[in-house]
Amino acid sequence: MNKTRGKFAYAATLTACVAAMTSGAPAALAAPASVNLRIEGETSTVFEGPVTSDGHVVRPATGAARLCDGTNGGANSQPGPTPTSTLDDGARLGTFAWDGDYFDSFDDYLVNRIGPDSANNSQFFGQYVNSQPSQVGGCQEIVRTGDEVLWAFDAFSKSNVLKLTGPTTGRTDQPVTVKVTEGTNGAALDGATVRGSTTGPDGTVSLTFPDPGVYRLKAERPDAVRSNALSVCIDPPGVESCTSTDRTAPGVRIALPRFASDLGTSRTFPVNYEGLEEPGGSGVTGYGVTQRRVGEPAFASLVSRTILTRTPFRGEPGGSYQFRVSATDRAGNRGTSTSEPINVPFDDRGAQLDFAEGWNRLKRAGAWGGFTMRSAERGATASIPVDGARFAVIGRRLKEGGRLKMSILNRTKVKRFRGAAKHREVLYVSARLPRGEHALKLKALDDAAVEVDAVAVLP
C-alpha cells in the first residue's frame, strides 16, 4: 500500500470502528480457525507460522484485557477469530509480547508494540489479511482457516506487500526459479532481492545452490513489506527430497499455564503448542497430542494427525493433567515434548467447597464457572478437603478488600486481598504440604469484602 493509501486506510480504520459501534452482548464463540500468522518487524521477521485461534479475551502486555471476536463495534453478527486474537495466540506460542491501547469509542485496540518494535509518531503497525490492508480494527475482521494474517511495522510507508512463490524442492547445482509479486493483485515486481539476487521485470530470479540443505528464502525491497518465507529443500540428484541434511527431529513448545483458570472461565481449555525447527529444518507438517491425569501411568490419544496448533481438552475439577505433543517434519523426523502439569480448580459451586453463612454467590461473566463467592461479614468461613502437595486460592482483589485467614494442619496464613479487581487471579499458593488429605479452612477477618472464586489442589 502506498503512503497515501496507507494513511487513508489508517483513517478509515478509525472511522469504521467509530461508525460501527453498537450495543448488545456477543454471541457464543465460533469454532477456531488455523491461519498463518506473520509479523514483519523493522529489521527482521518476528514470527511466521501456523496459529490456531478463535475469538476470545485478549491480553496485551499492559493494556486492558477485552473480548476480541469480530463482534466488536457491531462489525459482525457472529463471533470468530480475528487478526488481533491471532496475534494474541501467536504471542503465547512464540513467547513474544504485544501491547495496545483499547479505545471504548470504537471498541477496539490500536496495537503499539509487537516483539522488539514499538510504534511512534510516524511509524505504525498495519494489519493485512491475505495481503489486503484491513479497513477496520483488528478485533472487527473475521479470519478463516487458510487465511494469512500479517502485521507489519511502519506499514503505511510501504508501497507493496511482497509475496514469494516457487518450488519447495530442488537439486544441487541446478537452477531454482522463484517469483516475487505484489500480494494484493499478483503483479510481478522487479528490484526485489532474494538471497542476494535481484528480480527482473517478470518478477523472477534463478538461484543455484551448490550445497545440500534447507534454505529459507525471503524477498525484500526497501519500499515494501518483506515477503513470506519459502523453504526449499536442496538435495543431491537421486536422493529423496528433504532427507539429505535434515536428520534432526523438531522441538515442540507447549504453552500452558499452571492453572486452567488462567486461560478462561471453563474447565474446557485450549492446549497450545508450536513445532520448533532448527535453522536448517525442513518444516513441521503435523502434530499428535496425548494426555494423562497426573498419577495415571499411560497417556491417552487426543488427536493423532492435525495441522492445528491447538487442541481443546475438558478436565475434571481438581484434576492435574500433562500433555505430550509430537511434531513431524517434511523429512519424517519426529520430536516429542511433555508439558508441566496444568491444574483444574474446584469451582465455588462444586460440592468440594463448603461455604457457611455469611457468603453470597454472585454471577460474574469473568469468574471461573461464571460465579464467585463474596463475603463482607467478619467470621464467615469456608472449607475444602486438600489431598495434594499444595493448594492455591483463586479469586479477585477488591479496591477496599479485606483479609482472609487460611488454615491447614497447624499452619495459618493471613493475606489482605486489596488491589485492582481482576477475575481469576491466583491470590495465594501455599508452601508444600505433607502427603495425605487435610482440611483447608478459610475465614474472613473483616467486614471489608473478600472474594473466593475457586481453590486448586496441586499434585
Wavefront OBJ file of the C-alpha trace (Angstrom):
o trace
v 0.000 0.000 0.000
v 1.407 3.415 -0.892
v 1.754 6.171 1.682
v -1.419 7.996 0.669
v -3.434 4.815 0.593
v -1.839 3.776 3.884
v -2.882 6.971 5.632
v -6.362 6.595 4.160
v -6.556 3.010 5.406
v -5.449 4.086 8.873
v -8.040 6.856 8.980
v -10.678 4.558 7.517
v -9.947 2.020 10.227
v -10.677 4.552 12.958
v -13.740 5.928 11.164
v -15.186 2.485 10.525
v -14.605 1.494 14.132
v -16.482 4.509 15.436
v -19.310 4.210 12.912
v -19.823 0.530 13.624
v -20.175 0.810 17.385
v -23.376 -0.761 18.728
v -24.610 -2.211 21.993
v -25.562 -5.773 22.887
v -23.896 -8.911 24.161
v -21.820 -11.026 21.745
v -22.993 -14.447 20.624
v -21.300 -17.682 21.643
v -17.789 -18.213 20.345
v -17.383 -19.925 16.992
v -15.012 -22.780 16.185
v -11.315 -21.887 15.912
v -9.516 -21.445 12.599
v -5.989 -22.402 11.552
v -4.351 -19.402 9.902
v -0.794 -18.451 9.020
v 0.436 -15.586 11.184
v 3.323 -13.450 10.009
v 4.822 -10.492 11.861
v 7.320 -8.379 9.980
v 9.330 -6.133 12.293
v 11.558 -3.225 11.430
v 14.657 -5.322 10.681
v 13.524 -8.952 10.815
v 10.599 -11.366 10.942
v 9.303 -11.665 14.498
v 7.069 -14.692 13.886
v 5.878 -16.757 10.958
v 3.905 -19.955 11.204
v 0.518 -21.602 11.665
v -1.592 -20.446 14.594
v -4.958 -21.782 15.670
v -7.128 -19.007 17.030
v -10.668 -18.135 17.974
v -12.413 -15.047 19.242
v -11.522 -14.607 22.901
v -10.493 -12.147 25.588
v -7.028 -10.971 24.541
v -4.393 -9.825 26.993
v -1.852 -7.218 25.867
v 1.260 -6.713 27.990
v -0.015 -3.624 29.820
v -3.270 -2.668 28.118
v -6.767 -3.689 29.100
v -7.880 -7.299 28.520
v -11.017 -7.236 26.353
v -13.128 -9.531 24.204
v -11.879 -9.591 20.616
v -14.132 -11.782 18.476
v -15.306 -9.893 15.393
v -18.468 -8.597 17.057
v -16.599 -5.551 18.369
v -18.300 -2.357 17.289
v -21.126 -4.436 15.814
v -18.913 -5.280 12.825
v -20.224 -8.868 12.574
v -23.302 -10.554 13.984
v -21.472 -13.823 14.687
v -18.144 -14.164 16.521
v -14.947 -15.709 15.216
v -11.157 -15.397 15.176
v -9.671 -12.028 14.229
v -6.258 -10.575 13.333
v -5.752 -9.411 16.915
v -6.894 -12.666 18.530
v -4.456 -14.445 16.184
v -1.707 -12.038 17.281
v -2.540 -12.789 20.920
v -2.355 -16.565 20.360
v 0.833 -16.213 18.329
v 2.445 -14.207 21.134
v 1.683 -17.043 23.546
v 3.189 -19.606 21.182
v 6.165 -17.537 20.092
v 6.915 -16.153 23.574
v 6.976 -12.541 22.397
v 4.959 -9.666 23.829
v 2.441 -7.364 22.212
v 0.721 -4.290 23.552
v -2.054 -1.945 22.562
v -4.411 0.750 23.788
v -8.098 -0.091 23.898
v -10.486 2.709 22.920
v -14.072 2.382 24.099
v -15.111 4.952 21.492
v -14.531 2.465 18.673
v -14.492 -0.767 20.682
v -11.065 -1.907 19.517
v -7.323 -1.744 20.053
v -4.598 0.253 18.415
v -1.597 -2.089 18.536
v 1.508 -0.147 19.504
v 4.126 -2.819 20.210
v 4.942 -6.274 18.860
v 8.116 -8.035 19.929
v 11.072 -5.613 19.861
v 9.338 -2.907 17.794
v 7.202 -0.051 19.098
v 5.081 2.414 17.151
v 5.999 6.093 17.251
v 4.678 9.383 15.892
v 5.455 8.448 12.284
v 5.664 4.645 12.188
v 2.660 2.444 12.964
v 1.681 -1.200 12.758
v -0.602 -2.176 9.896
v -2.643 -5.340 9.589
v -3.403 -7.326 6.453
v -5.484 -10.384 5.661
v -4.299 -12.256 2.574
v -2.091 -9.238 1.765
v -5.086 -6.887 1.672
v -4.854 -3.940 4.108
v -7.648 -4.076 6.663
v -10.168 -1.245 6.675
v -11.464 -1.991 10.188
v -9.905 -2.693 13.563
v -8.076 -5.896 14.386
v -10.963 -7.169 16.534
v -13.579 -6.412 13.873
v -12.481 -8.590 10.949
v -13.214 -12.315 10.898
v -10.454 -14.598 9.581
v -10.923 -18.151 8.361
v -8.907 -21.329 8.034
v -6.244 -20.913 5.356
v -6.022 -17.116 5.636
v -2.743 -15.291 6.144
v -2.722 -12.644 8.863
v 0.120 -10.153 8.534
v 1.175 -7.456 10.994
v 3.874 -5.132 9.672
v 5.847 -2.350 11.323
v 5.835 1.010 9.519
v 3.269 -0.433 7.142
v 1.873 2.887 5.943
v 5.143 3.969 4.346
v 5.268 0.842 2.182
v 4.045 0.765 -1.400
v 3.826 -3.036 -1.698
v 3.423 -6.269 0.216
v 5.794 -8.825 -1.281
v 4.746 -12.394 -1.964
v 7.347 -15.052 -2.765
v 6.436 -18.248 -4.616
v 8.415 -21.100 -6.138
v 9.240 -24.800 -5.828
v 9.852 -26.259 -2.384
v 12.416 -28.810 -3.548
v 15.443 -28.706 -5.822
v 18.809 -30.284 -6.669
v 22.335 -29.107 -6.102
v 23.873 -27.051 -8.939
v 20.540 -26.888 -10.753
v 18.684 -23.559 -11.063
v 15.585 -22.943 -8.974
v 13.362 -20.130 -10.223
v 11.322 -18.135 -7.713
v 8.930 -15.252 -8.321
v 8.107 -12.076 -6.385
v 4.694 -10.485 -6.845
v 2.565 -7.802 -5.251
v 0.474 -9.661 -2.702
v -2.682 -7.636 -3.253
v -3.028 -8.155 -7.025
v -0.401 -10.685 -8.160
v 1.532 -8.197 -10.338
v 5.187 -9.112 -10.955
v 7.687 -6.938 -9.079
v 11.207 -6.173 -10.163
v 14.007 -4.860 -7.981
v 13.354 -7.257 -5.084
v 16.298 -9.196 -3.679
v 16.185 -12.907 -2.856
v 19.361 -14.434 -1.425
v 21.408 -11.569 -2.859
v 19.961 -11.784 -6.385
v 17.526 -9.257 -7.874
v 14.271 -9.967 -9.680
v 13.781 -8.789 -13.253
v 10.737 -7.177 -14.915
v 8.841 -10.505 -14.802
v 9.428 -10.759 -11.048
v 11.563 -13.895 -11.322
v 15.115 -14.758 -10.372
v 17.024 -18.032 -10.741
v 19.049 -19.288 -7.805
v 21.652 -22.055 -7.703
v 22.641 -23.921 -4.557
v 25.972 -25.803 -4.593
v 25.435 -27.464 -1.204
v 22.580 -29.635 0.100
v 20.413 -28.089 2.776
v 17.100 -26.495 3.618
v 17.135 -22.849 2.522
v 14.654 -20.349 3.929
v 14.182 -17.638 1.325
v 12.600 -14.206 1.748
v 12.210 -11.332 -0.683
v 12.940 -7.748 0.337
v 12.672 -4.320 -1.235
v 13.200 -1.029 0.616
v 9.740 0.353 -0.172
v 7.858 -2.872 0.569
v 6.857 -5.189 3.403
v 9.192 -8.176 3.211
v 7.729 -11.390 1.869
v 6.613 -14.650 3.350
v 9.269 -17.335 3.790
v 9.737 -20.035 1.150
v 11.555 -23.141 2.430
v 13.367 -25.079 -0.302
v 14.931 -28.498 0.316
v 18.051 -28.879 -1.838
v 19.355 -32.430 -2.178
v 21.883 -34.162 -4.443
v 20.477 -35.883 -7.541
v 18.951 -39.274 -6.808
v 18.253 -38.557 -3.125
v 14.731 -38.363 -1.708
v 13.744 -34.740 -1.164
v 14.351 -33.162 2.250
v 16.307 -36.137 3.593
v 19.978 -35.486 2.866
v 20.581 -32.805 5.516
v 17.552 -32.686 7.819
v 18.104 -35.569 10.199
v 17.189 -33.660 13.349
v 13.792 -34.022 14.970
v 11.871 -30.785 15.514
v 11.402 -29.480 19.008
v 7.996 -28.725 20.495
v 6.946 -25.841 22.724
v 3.751 -26.405 24.730
v 2.180 -23.180 26.014
v 0.200 -23.982 29.159
v -0.069 -22.026 32.417
v -0.085 -23.561 35.877
v -3.856 -23.202 36.261
v -6.648 -23.728 33.730
v -8.338 -20.621 35.167
v -5.552 -18.523 33.609
v -6.959 -19.448 30.191
v -10.652 -18.750 30.693
v -13.732 -19.409 32.767
v -14.369 -23.034 31.825
v -12.696 -26.346 32.576
v -12.644 -26.860 28.809
v -9.385 -25.152 27.857
v -7.038 -24.993 24.855
v -3.726 -26.849 24.719
v -1.468 -24.641 22.567
v 1.768 -25.896 21.000
v 4.296 -24.991 18.329
v 6.836 -27.008 16.350
v 10.391 -25.670 16.595
v 12.676 -26.425 13.675
v 16.402 -25.678 13.675
v 17.537 -23.139 11.008
v 18.152 -25.943 8.507
v 14.933 -27.777 9.290
v 12.579 -28.839 6.524
v 9.398 -27.623 8.234
v 6.801 -29.213 10.507
v 3.934 -30.928 8.700
v 1.714 -32.137 11.540
v 1.171 -32.919 15.217
v -0.108 -35.632 17.524
v -1.390 -34.926 21.044
v -1.871 -37.251 24.023
v -2.820 -36.586 27.657
v -2.846 -38.190 31.069
v -4.092 -37.251 34.513
v -1.155 -36.922 36.899
v -0.783 -40.233 38.713
v -2.030 -42.343 35.816
v 0.640 -44.481 34.100
v -0.315 -44.091 30.440
v -1.072 -41.261 28.017
v -4.311 -41.420 26.002
v -4.654 -40.006 22.497
v -6.466 -36.707 21.938
v -5.644 -36.285 18.252
v -3.281 -38.334 16.095
v -2.835 -36.193 12.985
v -3.527 -32.499 12.843
v -2.116 -29.297 11.398
v -3.819 -27.270 14.127
v -1.629 -25.749 16.818
v -4.380 -26.015 19.412
v -6.390 -28.923 20.799
v -9.301 -28.426 23.238
v -9.447 -30.509 26.412
v -12.005 -30.751 29.218
v -10.612 -31.596 32.631
v -12.253 -32.712 35.842
v -12.447 -30.337 38.821
v -9.377 -30.813 40.993
v -7.546 -32.734 38.278
v -3.961 -32.104 37.178
v -3.031 -33.051 33.623
v 0.048 -33.449 31.455
v 0.130 -33.312 27.672
v 2.598 -34.893 25.282
v 2.853 -33.357 21.815
v 4.793 -34.819 18.885
v 5.759 -32.876 15.751
v 6.752 -34.436 12.417
v 8.709 -32.585 9.726
v 8.921 -32.941 5.936
v 11.885 -35.293 6.262
v 9.932 -37.651 8.525
v 11.766 -36.731 11.734
v 9.590 -36.762 14.844
v 10.156 -34.864 18.076
v 8.144 -35.016 21.288
v 7.736 -32.819 24.347
v 5.778 -33.262 27.601
v 4.179 -30.349 29.430
v 4.340 -29.450 33.081
v 1.051 -30.211 34.873
v -1.880 -27.833 34.460
v -4.343 -27.791 37.341
v -8.132 -27.522 37.044
v -9.528 -25.673 40.095
v -12.562 -26.637 42.132
v -15.361 -24.169 41.399
v -17.125 -22.325 44.219
v -20.346 -24.096 43.182
v -18.810 -27.563 43.483
v -19.586 -29.923 46.328
v -15.942 -29.820 47.433
v -16.139 -26.180 48.586
v -18.381 -25.740 51.622
v -19.293 -22.097 52.285
v -21.055 -21.351 55.565
v -23.381 -18.434 56.276
v -22.016 -15.009 55.502
v -21.091 -15.682 51.864
v -23.109 -14.570 48.826
v -22.854 -16.155 45.378
v -22.526 -13.553 42.609
v -22.912 -14.161 38.888
v -19.865 -12.756 37.093
v -19.074 -13.401 33.426
v -15.313 -13.285 34.066
v -15.305 -15.645 37.046
v -14.330 -19.323 36.993
v -17.549 -21.151 36.170
v -19.393 -17.835 35.854
v -19.904 -17.311 39.609
v -17.861 -16.157 42.587
v -18.409 -16.078 46.370
v -18.199 -12.800 48.281
v -18.270 -12.116 51.998
v -18.338 -8.782 53.801
v -19.076 -10.392 57.150
v -16.397 -10.859 59.769
v -16.086 -14.527 60.751
v -17.606 -16.065 57.590
v -15.972 -19.447 56.960
v -15.492 -21.992 54.185
v -13.714 -25.342 53.958
v -12.343 -27.752 51.379
v -10.507 -31.100 51.600
v -6.987 -30.906 50.186
v -5.207 -34.058 49.002
v -2.078 -32.784 47.325
v 1.268 -31.092 47.752
v -0.045 -27.501 47.690
v -3.242 -25.504 47.411
v -3.988 -22.225 45.647
v -6.771 -19.739 46.332
v -8.169 -18.073 43.198
v -10.392 -15.023 43.357
v -10.394 -11.274 42.920
v -8.741 -8.435 44.768
v -11.011 -5.533 45.595
v -10.280 -1.833 45.991
v -11.220 -1.994 49.670
v -10.630 -5.712 50.056
v -10.409 -7.398 53.414
v -8.284 -10.116 54.981
v -8.667 -13.868 54.622
v -7.193 -16.400 57.042
v -6.180 -19.736 55.512
v -5.534 -22.599 57.927
v -4.388 -26.163 57.203
v -2.788 -28.624 59.626
v -1.069 -26.378 62.175
v -0.249 -23.681 59.624
v -2.027 -20.356 59.294
v -1.573 -17.607 56.732
v -3.389 -14.262 56.712
v -3.497 -12.237 53.481
v -5.223 -8.965 52.632
v -6.640 -9.128 49.106
v -6.707 -5.469 48.220
v -5.886 -4.018 44.808
v -7.086 -3.687 41.226
v -10.000 -6.034 40.536
v -9.141 -8.845 38.128
v -11.113 -12.076 37.816
v -9.447 -15.479 38.298
v -6.320 -14.082 39.886
v -4.140 -16.521 41.838
v -4.261 -14.845 45.230
v -2.149 -17.285 47.201
v -0.180 -20.510 46.712
v 0.725 -22.460 49.844
v 4.035 -23.952 50.843
v 4.482 -27.695 50.332
v 2.252 -29.912 52.487
v 2.743 -33.430 53.852
v 1.097 -36.128 51.764
v -2.444 -37.035 52.723
v -5.901 -35.479 52.896
v -6.148 -32.329 55.007
v -8.909 -29.821 55.739
v -8.339 -26.288 54.475
v -10.286 -23.673 56.441
v -10.946 -20.155 55.140
v -12.145 -17.334 57.392
v -12.974 -13.698 56.610
v -11.405 -11.465 59.257
v -13.029 -8.119 58.420
v -16.290 -6.549 57.452
v -14.457 -5.494 54.280
v -15.321 -7.689 51.281
v -13.318 -10.689 50.125
v -13.999 -12.845 47.053
v -13.135 -16.506 46.616
v -13.752 -17.935 43.160
v -12.050 -21.321 43.242
v -9.445 -23.454 45.001
v -6.869 -25.516 43.120
v -5.031 -28.520 44.549
v -1.566 -29.175 43.134
v -0.089 -32.695 42.954
l 1 2 3 4 5 6 7 8 9 10 11 12 13 14 15 16 17 18 19 20 21 22 23 24 25 26 27 28 29 30 31 32 33 34 35 36 37 38 39 40 41 42 43 44 45 46 47 48 49 50 51 52 53 54 55 56 57 58 59 60 61 62 63 64 65 66 67 68 69 70 71 72 73 74 75 76 77 78 79 80 81 82 83 84 85 86 87 88 89 90 91 92 93 94 95 96 97 98 99 100 101 102 103 104 105 106 107 108 109 110 111 112 113 114 115 116 117 118 119 120 121 122 123 124 125 126 127 128 129 130 131 132 133 134 135 136 137 138 139 140 141 142 143 144 145 146 147 148 149 150 151 152 153 154 155 156 157 158 159 160 161 162 163 164 165 166 167 168 169 170 171 172 173 174 175 176 177 178 179 180 181 182 183 184 185 186 187 188 189 190 191 192 193 194 195 196 197 198 199 200 201 202 203 204 205 206 207 208 209 210 211 212 213 214 215 216 217 218 219 220 221 222 223 224 225 226 227 228 229 230 231 232 233 234 235 236 237 238 239 240 241 242 243 244 245 246 247 248 249 250 251 252 253 254 255 256 257 258 259 260 261 262 263 264 265 266 267 268 269 270 271 272 273 274 275 276 277 278 279 280 281 282 283 284 285 286 287 288 289 290 291 292 293 294 295 296 297 298 299 300 301 302 303 304 305 306 307 308 309 310 311 312 313 314 315 316 317 318 319 320 321 322 323 324 325 326 327 328 329 330 331 332 333 334 335 336 337 338 339 340 341 342 343 344 345 346 347 348 349 350 351 352 353 354 355 356 357 358 359 360 361 362 363 364 365 366 367 368 369 370 371 372 373 374 375 376 377 378 379 380 381 382 383 384 385 386 387 388 389 390 391 392 393 394 395 396 397 398 399 400 401 402 403 404 405 406 407 408 409 410 411 412 413 414 415 416 417 418 419 420 421 422 423 424 425 426 427 428 429 430 431 432 433 434 435 436 437 438 439 440 441 442 443 444 445 446 447 448 449 450 451 452 453 454 455 456 457 458 459
